[in-house]
Amino acid sequence: MLLETCKFPESFFFLFNADLTNASLYETIRKETGIVFTRSDKVLEIVFANHQEAKYLGVVKGYPLLSIKSVVHDTSGEHCYLSRQLCIADKFKLMV
């Protein structure tokens, strides 16, 4: 299970009305804006769930979580949006 928060610029306001139930976020953005995301810079760290995060993730407050903060860039290198994912730490698996 994962909790994700994304911060987009105002130009991505159309996402509030987009039906992403069975759609790719990146594909929806590409179709609407022509923007293609090519890379992201990430910071990974262990954090501990606050009350709200624990509630959403079904764990107790203080439970260890893996935080993945990302800055996503387009083909020109521009910063397009920020993302923070919180993963239940003992359920995380990284394949390189």
Secondary structure, DSSP 8 states (H G I E B T S, - for coil): -EEEEEE--GGGGGGGG---TTS-HHHHHHHHH---EEEEEEEEEEEE--HHHHHHHTS-TT-EEEEEEEEEEETT--EEEEEEEEEEGGG-----
